Amino acid sequence: MHLRLFKCPNCGHHMRLGGTRCRRCYSEKPVVYSASFIAFLGFVSGLLAVAYLMYWVLTHIPATQ
């Protein structure tokens, strides 16, 4: 069983995450459906989460006198 996440915008064939073309009509897969783009989005969201956590920690450090 293969997980098919997307539909081809041209023919409606269900497409897998890997590969660069539709296996039915051989049209190019849109960039937003590529594995590298999804990995990039995961990386950016991870960086944003780390930046937010660092901000939260630094703003909650008690001030010393």
C-alpha positions as CSV (number, residue, x, y, z in Angstrom):
1,M,0.0,0.0,0.0
2,H,1.4,3.4,-1.0
3,L,0.3,6.6,0.5
4,R,-0.9,9.0,-2.3
5,L,-1.2,12.5,-0.9
6,F,-1.8,14.7,-3.9
7,K,-3.8,14.8,-7.1
8,C,-2.3,15.7,-10.5
9,P,-3.7,19.1,-11.5
10,N,-4.0,18.0,-15.1
11,C,-5.6,14.5,-15.0
12,G,-6.6,14.0,-11.3
13,H,-4.4,11.0,-10.8
14,H,-3.5,10.4,-7.2
15,M,0.3,11.1,-6.9
16,R,2.9,9.9,-4.4
17,L,5.3,12.2,-2.6
18,G,8.3,11.0,-4.5
19,G,8.9,11.4,-8.2
20,T,8.8,14.4,-10.5
21,R,6.0,13.5,-12.9
22,C,2.5,12.1,-13.0
23,R,2.6,8.5,-13.9
24,R,-0.6,8.7,-15.9
25,C,-0.2,11.8,-18.1
26,Y,3.5,12.5,-17.4
27,S,3.0,16.2,-16.6
28,E,5.5,17.9,-14.3
29,K,4.6,17.7,-10.6
30,P,4.0,21.2,-9.1
31,V,6.9,22.3,-6.8
32,V,4.7,22.6,-3.8
33,Y,4.0,18.8,-4.0
34,S,7.7,17.8,-4.0
35,A,9.3,16.2,-1.0
36,S,12.1,18.8,-0.8
37,F,9.5,21.7,-0.5
38,I,7.7,19.9,2.3
39,A,11.0,19.2,4.0
40,F,11.9,22.9,3.7
41,L,8.5,23.9,5.2
42,G,9.2,21.5,8.1
43,F,12.7,23.0,8.6
44,V,11.4,26.6,8.6
45,S,8.6,25.8,11.0
46,G,11.1,24.1,13.3
47,L,13.3,27.2,13.2
48,L,10.3,29.4,14.0
49,A,9.4,27.1,17.0
50,V,13.0,27.3,18.3
51,A,13.1,31.1,17.9
52,Y,9.8,31.4,19.8
53,L,10.9,29.2,22.6
54,M,14.2,31.1,22.9
55,Y,12.2,34.4,23.0
56,W,9.9,33.0,25.7
57,V,12.7,31.8,27.9
58,L,14.7,35.0,27.6
59,T,11.6,37.1,28.5
60,H,10.8,35.0,31.5
61,I,14.3,35.1,33.2
62,P,13.9,36.9,36.5
63,A,15.8,40.2,36.8
64,T,18.6,40.3,39.4
65,Q,19.9,43.3,41.1
